[in-house]
Amino acid sequence: MITGLDHIAIAVPDLQQAIARFAEDMGIPLKGTEDVPSAKTTTAFFPISGTQIELIHPLDGEGPVAKFLEKRGGGLHHICFSTDDIEADMARLQAKGYRFLSEAPKPGAHGTRVAFIHPKSAGGVLIELAEHPREHGE
């Protein structure tokens, strides 16, 4: 089941400049950065009020975010919802006609498993579902 807004992702052509904008200019503390080879991105996370801003930049100048930046420039890339059962949500949404960019979840940042809904089946918005690893004892 979808449980909340996980993050809002912004594609940026210059990661260091964007980090400075959010950390120094806006005063939002940087949680950290992480390379996500499966998505060919470098990410920076800024937690804020129960969600996060995620800056995404092409890793080694390749991948879907590089193509996005070439076509559109920097800006809002996707929204991400947390889920406690990504396979069940994928099946439920596929039954309603949503198309996913992959058949199964893929590895994401922070040990998550993620899947993206094609924007053509979601009103023009790229939507990500993310299932976070369960903590021991849950």
Z-matrix of the N, CA and C atoms (Angstrom, degrees):
N
C 1 1.446
C 2 1.530 1 108.16
N 3 1.314 2 116.41 1 140.81
C 4 1.452 3 120.94 2 175.90
C 5 1.525 4 108.09 3 -68.92
N 6 1.343 5 115.64 4 130.62
C 7 1.460 6 119.91 5 -171.95
C 8 1.524 7 114.78 6 -116.39
N 9 1.328 8 118.38 7 -10.48
C 10 1.459 9 119.16 8 179.41
C 11 1.506 10 112.46 9 169.33
N 12 1.324 11 115.01 10 175.96
C 13 1.459 12 121.60 11 174.79
C 14 1.516 13 107.38 12 -83.78
N 15 1.317 14 117.30 13 116.58
C 16 1.459 15 122.11 14 -178.23
C 17 1.530 16 110.94 15 -81.72
N 18 1.343 17 116.61 16 -52.85
C 19 1.460 18 119.73 17 179.03
C 20 1.520 19 111.42 18 -163.19
N 21 1.315 20 113.54 19 165.47
C 22 1.458 21 122.75 20 171.95
C 23 1.522 22 105.57 21 -115.77
N 24 1.334 23 117.19 22 125.30
C 25 1.462 24 120.92 23 -175.84
C 26 1.527 25 110.59 24 -102.88
N 27 1.321 26 114.30 25 135.15
C 28 1.450 27 121.85 26 179.58
C 29 1.523 28 107.94 27 -122.20
N 30 1.339 29 116.71 28 123.12
C 31 1.461 30 121.64 29 176.55
C 32 1.521 31 108.27 30 -78.81
N 33 1.342 32 116.12 31 131.72
C 34 1.464 33 120.35 32 -177.15
C 35 1.525 34 110.72 33 -129.65
N 36 1.332 35 117.03 34 135.88
C 37 1.469 36 119.56 35 178.32
C 38 1.521 37 113.17 36 -76.45
N 39 1.332 38 118.23 37 -25.36
C 40 1.463 39 122.80 38 -179.98
C 41 1.531 40 107.59 39 -130.17
N 42 1.332 41 116.12 40 101.23
C 43 1.462 42 120.73 41 -173.92
C 44 1.526 43 111.92 42 -63.92
N 45 1.325 44 118.39 43 -44.60
C 46 1.464 45 120.24 44 -177.45
C 47 1.527 46 111.52 45 -64.33
N 48 1.322 47 117.01 46 -39.75
C 49 1.457 48 120.54 47 177.54
C 50 1.526 49 110.40 48 -64.43
N 51 1.330 50 117.31 49 -41.43
C 52 1.467 51 121.15 50 179.63
C 53 1.528 52 111.05 51 -68.01
N 54 1.335 53 117.58 52 -38.77
C 55 1.470 54 120.59 53 176.32
C 56 1.524 55 109.33 54 -60.10
N 57 1.329 56 116.89 55 -45.45
C 58 1.469 57 120.67 56 179.22
C 59 1.531 58 110.41 57 -61.17
N 60 1.328 59 117.14 58 -40.08
C 61 1.470 60 120.42 59 180.00
C 62 1.527 61 110.88 60 -59.57
N 63 1.324 62 117.06 61 -47.58
C 64 1.462 63 119.91 62 -177.13
C 65 1.528 64 112.14 63 -76.30
N 66 1.334 65 117.57 64 -42.24
C 67 1.468 66 120.50 65 -176.07
C 68 1.530 67 112.37 66 -77.00
N 69 1.302 68 116.27 67 -50.63
C 70 1.460 69 119.62 68 -174.46
C 71 1.529 70 112.18 69 -85.16
N 72 1.327 71 116.67 70 -50.84
C 73 1.466 72 120.07 71 -175.74
C 74 1.531 73 112.21 72 -72.71
N 75 1.344 74 116.42 73 -47.00
C 76 1.467 75 120.41 74 -177.29
C 77 1.525 76 112.70 75 -87.05
N 78 1.334 77 116.91 76 -19.24
C 79 1.461 78 120.88 77 179.26
C 80 1.513 79 114.74 78 75.95
N 81 1.341 80 117.27 79 24.71
C 82 1.469 81 121.21 80 178.78
C 83 1.528 82 107.43 81 -96.24
N 84 1.334 83 118.71 82 121.22
C 85 1.468 84 120.57 83 -176.52
C 86 1.534 85 112.32 84 -63.84
N 87 1.323 86 115.14 85 134.79
C 88 1.461 87 122.33 86 175.53
C 89 1.521 88 108.81 87 -76.18
N 90 1.334 89 117.32 88 124.55
C 91 1.467 90 121.49 89 177.57
C 92 1.525 91 110.55 90 -79.31
N 93 1.327 92 116.09 91 -34.40
C 94 1.458 93 119.83 92 179.88
C 95 1.505 94 111.47 93 156.41
N 96 1.327 95 114.92 94 177.58
C 97 1.460 96 121.81 95 177.05
C 98 1.519 97 108.74 96 -123.69
N 99 1.313 98 115.10 97 158.91
C 100 1.464 99 120.07 98 179.54
C 101 1.518 100 109.00 99 -156.10
N 102 1.329 101 116.22 100 135.76
C 103 1.462 102 120.89 101 170.58
C 104 1.525 103 107.89 102 -83.54
N 105 1.320 104 116.01 103 135.95
C 106 1.466 105 121.68 104 177.23
C 107 1.531 106 106.89 105 -120.36
N 108 1.342 107 117.24 106 87.02
C 109 1.462 108 120.58 107 -175.71
C 110 1.528 109 113.97 108 -57.31
N 111 1.339 110 117.97 109 -34.38
C 112 1.474 111 119.72 110 -178.84
C 113 1.520 112 111.70 111 -64.67
N 114 1.335 113 118.06 112 -26.77
C 115 1.463 114 122.12 113 178.48
C 116 1.531 115 111.45 114 -103.88
N 117 1.331 116 116.50 115 -2.11
C 118 1.465 117 122.37 116 -177.80
C 119 1.526 118 111.24 117 56.14
N 120 1.351 119 115.63 118 44.49
C 121 1.457 120 120.57 119 179.70
C 122 1.525 121 111.49 120 -132.66
N 123 1.315 122 114.00 121 156.08
C 124 1.450 123 122.86 122 164.39
C 125 1.515 124 104.70 123 -109.56
N 126 1.320 125 117.08 124 135.13
C 127 1.456 126 120.82 125 -176.30
C 128 1.525 127 110.85 126 -122.67
N 129 1.321 128 115.10 127 153.19
C 130 1.466 129 122.30 128 172.06
C 131 1.520 130 106.26 129 -132.22
N 132 1.335 131 116.96 130 135.52
C 133 1.458 132 121.52 131 -174.71
C 134 1.517 133 111.90 132 -116.17
N 135 1.327 134 114.57 133 135.05
C 136 1.458 135 123.11 134 177.91
C 137 1.526 136 108.87 135 -125.86
N 138 1.344 137 118.93 136 95.46
C 139 1.468 138 120.49 137 177.78
C 140 1.529 139 110.50 138 -65.43
N 141 1.322 140 114.87 139 137.85
C 142 1.463 141 119.74 140 178.04
C 143 1.526 142 109.10 141 -155.32
N 144 1.320 143 116.11 142 122.68
C 145 1.462 144 123.66 143 172.33
C 146 1.531 145 114.59 144 44.46
N 147 1.332 146 116.82 145 57.12
C 148 1.460 147 121.47 146 174.02
C 149 1.515 148 115.35 147 81.22
N 150 1.327 149 118.39 148 2.40
C 151 1.462 150 121.66 149 177.22
C 152 1.526 151 107.73 150 -142.24
N 153 1.316 152 118.01 151 -164.13
C 154 1.449 153 121.79 152 178.76
C 155 1.520 154 110.17 153 -145.03
N 156 1.317 155 115.18 154 151.95
C 157 1.456 156 121.69 155 164.25
C 158 1.524 157 104.40 156 -97.87
N 159 1.328 158 116.80 157 129.72
C 160 1.458 159 121.37 158 178.62
C 161 1.524 160 107.40 159 -116.40
N 162 1.321 161 116.02 160 118.20
C 163 1.456 162 120.34 161 173.48
C 164 1.521 163 107.30 162 -89.23
N 165 1.328 164 117.13 163 132.36
C 166 1.460 165 120.06 164 179.50
C 167 1.524 166 109.29 165 -123.23
N 168 1.333 167 114.20 166 137.95
C 169 1.455 168 122.04 167 -177.08
C 170 1.530 169 107.31 168 -139.00
N 171 1.323 170 118.01 169 142.69
C 172 1.470 171 119.28 170 -179.17
C 173 1.525 172 112.42 171 -60.64
N 174 1.303 173 116.32 172 132.62
C 175 1.460 174 122.64 173 174.63
C 176 1.521 175 106.94 174 -81.72
N 177 1.311 176 116.96 175 121.74
C 178 1.475 177 122.62 176 -179.25
C 179 1.532 178 112.44 177 60.36
N 180 1.341 179 118.21 178 25.23
C 181 1.458 180 121.88 179 175.92
C 182 1.516 181 115.42 180 68.67
N 183 1.338 182 117.40 181 19.80
C 184 1.463 183 121.41 182 -176.15
C 185 1.520 184 111.31 183 -122.56
N 186 1.342 185 115.92 184 171.98
C 187 1.453 186 122.18 185 170.45
C 188 1.519 187 114.94 186 93.38
N 189 1.334 188 114.85 187 -177.83
C 190 1.461 189 121.01 188 -175.08
C 191 1.530 190 113.96 189 -62.27
N 192 1.331 191 118.30 190 -34.28
C 193 1.465 192 119.62 191 -179.60
C 194 1.528 193 109.97 192 -70.05
N 195 1.325 194 117.60 193 -35.18
C 196 1.470 195 120.52 194 175.75
C 197 1.532 196 109.61 195 -61.37
N 198 1.322 197 116.75 196 -43.53
C 199 1.475 198 120.43 197 178.60
C 200 1.524 199 110.84 198 -65.30
N 201 1.327 200 116.95 199 -40.05
C 202 1.465 201 121.47 200 177.54
C 203 1.523 202 110.08 201 -59.25
N 204 1.334 203 116.94 202 -47.24
C 205 1.461 204 120.88 203 -178.73
C 206 1.526 205 111.49 204 -64.97
N 207 1.333 206 117.07 205 -37.21
C 208 1.468 207 120.73 206 177.30
C 209 1.524 208 111.21 207 -61.89
N 210 1.337 209 116.12 208 -43.99
C 211 1.464 210 121.18 209 -176.54
C 212 1.521 211 113.10 210 -77.28
N 213 1.326 212 117.10 211 -41.91
C 214 1.463 213 120.77 212 -168.34
C 215 1.516 214 115.13 213 -119.69
N 216 1.315 215 117.41 214 -15.60
C 217 1.463 216 119.88 215 -172.59
C 218 1.521 217 109.30 216 79.62
N 219 1.310 218 116.59 217 -174.99
C 220 1.457 219 120.53 218 -179.25
C 221 1.512 220 112.17 219 -69.75
N 222 1.321 221 116.09 220 155.65
C 223 1.453 222 120.97 221 176.90
C 224 1.514 223 112.03 222 153.41
N 225 1.323 224 114.58 223 -172.94
C 226 1.465 225 120.78 224 -179.17
C 227 1.524 226 109.67 225 -56.43
N 228 1.318 227 116.92 226 126.95
C 229 1.458 228 121.97 227 -178.49
C 230 1.528 229 111.42 228 -104.95
N 231 1.344 230 117.22 229 -51.07
C 232 1.464 231 119.92 230 179.66
C 233 1.525 232 110.54 231 -160.39
N 234 1.335 233 114.05 232 165.68
C 235 1.457 234 120.25 233 169.06
C 236 1.523 235 107.24 234 -113.71
N 237 1.312 236 115.53 235 150.29
C 238 1.459 237 120.30 236 -176.98
C 239 1.521 238 110.33 237 -127.65
N 240 1.321 239 114.89 238 132.31
C 241 1.459 240 121.42 239 175.60
C 242 1.525 241 109.56 240 -107.49
N 243 1.331 242 116.69 241 139.84
C 244 1.465 243 122.11 242 172.87
C 245 1.521 244 108.61 243 -76.37
N 246 1.320 245 115.08 244 146.12
C 247 1.457 246 121.29 245 175.64
C 248 1.519 247 108.95 246 -137.38
N 249 1.324 248 116.07 247 149.16
C 250 1.460 249 119.16 248 176.40
C 251 1.532 250 112.05 249 -97.70
N 252 1.351 251 117.01 250 -2.94
C 253 1.468 252 121.67 251 177.30
C 254 1.519 253 108.50 252 -155.60
N 255 1.320 254 116.42 253 86.77
C 256 1.460 255 120.81 254 -172.96
C 257 1.527 256 112.74 255 -63.53
N 258 1.326 257 117.54 256 -38.06
C 259 1.466 258 118.81 257 179.99
C 260 1.528 259 110.92 258 -64.68
N 261 1.327 260 117.23 259 -43.30
C 262 1.468 261 120.45 260 179.63
C 263 1.525 262 110.69 261 -64.08
N 264 1.340 263 117.37 262 -41.92
C 265 1.465 264 119.60 263 178.71
C 266 1.521 265 111.48 264 -66.52
N 267 1.325 266 117.35 265 -38.90
C 268 1.461 267 119.53 266 177.05
C 269 1.522 268 110.58 267 -61.84
N 270 1.333 269 117.18 268 -46.28
C 271 1.466 270 120.88 269 -179.74
C 272 1.529 271 110.77 270 -62.52
N 273 1.333 272 116.83 271 -44.48
C 274 1.466 273 121.42 272 -179.50
C 275 1.525 274 110.91 273 -61.48
N 276 1.324 275 116.56 274 -44.82
C 277 1.461 276 120.43 275 -178.12
C 278 1.533 277 112.08 276 -72.68
N 279 1.333 278 117.48 277 -36.26
C 280 1.461 279 120.34 278 175.74
C 281 1.531 280 110.20 279 -62.70
N 282 1.322 281 117.65 280 -38.37
C 283 1.462 282 121.54 281 177.75
C 284 1.524 283 111.40 282 -63.48
N 285 1.337 284 117.05 283 -24.51
C 286 1.461 285 121.97 284 177.77
C 287 1.532 286 112.02 285 -90.48
N 288 1.349 287 117.09 286 2.33
C 289 1.452 288 120.98 287 176.01
C 290 1.515 289 116.35 288 100.80
N 291 1.334 290 118.09 289 2.88
C 292 1.460 291 120.07 290 178.33
C 293 1.524 292 109.46 291 -75.94
N 294 1.345 293 115.57 292 140.80
C 295 1.464 294 121.56 293 177.59
C 296 1.530 295 108.88 294 -106.35
N 297 1.307 296 115.82 295 136.51
C 298 1.457 297 122.10 296 178.99
C 299 1.525 298 110.02 297 -103.48
N 300 1.312 299 116.47 298 155.12
C 301 1.464 300 121.29 299 179.89
C 302 1.521 301 112.34 300 -79.97
N 303 1.336 302 117.49 301 -10.76
C 304 1.461 303 122.03 302 176.08
C 305 1.519 304 108.48 303 -142.51
N 306 1.307 305 115.36 304 157.58
C 307 1.469 306 121.08 305 179.74
C 308 1.520 307 112.60 306 -74.66
N 309 1.327 308 116.21 307 -28.12
C 310 1.461 309 121.47 308 -175.65
C 311 1.531 310 108.92 309 -139.90
N 312 1.333 311 117.45 310 161.12
C 313 1.465 312 119.98 311 176.92
C 314 1.525 313 111.75 312 -60.01
N 315 1.341 314 114.89 313 151.18
C 316 1.464 315 121.80 314 178.09
C 317 1.532 316 108.97 315 -120.53
N 318 1.336 317 117.27 316 162.80
C 319 1.471 318 119.72 317 177.63
C 320 1.531 319 110.97 318 -66.88
N 321 1.330 320 116.07 319 137.90
C 322 1.459 321 122.12 320 177.26
C 323 1.521 322 110.57 321 -126.10
N 324 1.317 323 115.89 322 -174.10
C 325 1.465 324 121.40 323 179.56
C 326 1.528 325 110.70 324 -63.62
N 327 1.306 326 116.57 325 153.89
C 328 1.473 327 124.28 326 176.33
C 329 1.528 328 113.05 327 59.73
N 330 1.336 329 117.63 328 28.48
C 331 1.457 330 120.88 329 177.95
C 332 1.518 331 114.27 330 75.34
N 333 1.327 332 117.57 331 13.87
C 334 1.469 333 120.17 332 -179.67
C 335 1.523 334 110.97 333 -77.06
N 336 1.312 335 114.13 334 164.29
C 337 1.462 336 122.35 335 167.83
C 338 1.522 337 104.50 336 -112.56
N 339 1.347 338 117.08 337 130.69
C 340 1.465 339 120.34 338 -172.39
C 341 1.518 340 111.48 339 -130.52
N 342 1.334 341 114.43 340 156.18
C 343 1.463 342 122.58 341 173.17
C 344 1.522 343 107.43 342 -147.03
N 345 1.330 344 115.48 343 142.79
C 346 1.464 345 121.25 344 -178.95
C 347 1.518 346 110.64 345 -111.19
N 348 1.333 347 115.59 346 136.17
C 349 1.462 348 122.47 347 173.98
C 350 1.519 349 107.67 348 -88.70
N 351 1.324 350 116.52 349 131.48
C 352 1.463 351 121.10 350 -179.99
C 353 1.525 352 109.50 351 -60.64
N 354 1.331 353 117.90 352 133.01
C 355 1.466 354 119.90 353 -177.78
C 356 1.531 355 114.08 354 -60.96
N 357 1.333 356 117.54 355 -26.59
C 358 1.468 357 119.30 356 179.77
C 359 1.525 358 112.05 357 -67.69
N 360 1.328 359 117.30 358 -20.73
C 361 1.466 360 118.75 359 177.91
C 362 1.521 361 111.88 360 -103.53
N 363 1.354 362 116.48 361 8.80
C 364 1.468 363 119.92 362 -178.95
C 365 1.529 364 111.12 363 -135.18
N 366 1.315 365 116.25 364 41.27
C 367 1.455 366 120.72 365 175.27
C 368 1.511 367 114.83 366 64.98
N 369 1.333 368 117.34 367 26.80
C 370 1.449 369 121.31 368 178.16
C 371 1.517 370 115.06 369 87.88
N 372 1.338 371 117.66 370 4.04
C 373 1.467 372 121.73 371 -178.87
C 374 1.529 373 109.43 372 -107.85
N 375 1.334 374 116.79 373 128.81
C 376 1.456 375 120.94 374 172.99
C 377 1.528 376 106.96 375 -77.37
N 378 1.330 377 116.33 376 122.14
C 379 1.465 378 121.83 377 -178.02
C 380 1.523 379 108.86 378 -119.01
N 381 1.319 380 114.87 379 131.37
C 382 1.455 381 121.97 380 176.90
C 383 1.524 382 108.97 381 -108.26
N 384 1.327 383 116.00 382 141.50
C 385 1.460 384 122.35 383 169.33
C 386 1.527 385 106.41 384 -109.22
N 387 1.330 386 117.35 385 135.72
C 388 1.467 387 121.37 386 -179.29
C 389 1.516 388 110.12 387 -131.88
N 390 1.324 389 115.08 388 127.09
C 391 1.462 390 121.43 389 174.39
C 392 1.521 391 107.34 390 -107.33
N 393 1.318 392 116.24 391 117.64
C 394 1.461 393 121.91 392 179.60
C 395 1.518 394 109.97 393 -80.76
N 396 1.344 395 117.43 394 150.42
C 397 1.468 396 119.00 395 177.58
C 398 1.519 397 110.31 396 -61.33
N 399 1.312 398 114.49 397 143.00
C 400 1.463 399 119.27 398 178.53
C 401 1.522 400 108.93 399 -77.14
N 402 1.335 401 114.90 400 142.15
C 403 1.464 402 120.10 401 176.59
C 404 1.528 403 108.69 402 -76.58
N 405 1.313 404 116.59 403 152.27
C 406 1.476 405 120.23 404 176.79
C 407 1.530 406 108.39 405 -60.56
N 408 1.304 407 115.84 406 135.61
C 409 1.454 408 121.34 407 178.60
C 410 1.512 409 114.70 408 93.68
N 411 1.333 410 117.47 409 -4.89
C 412 1.476 411 118.78 410 178.64
C 413 1.501 412 110.72 411 -83.58
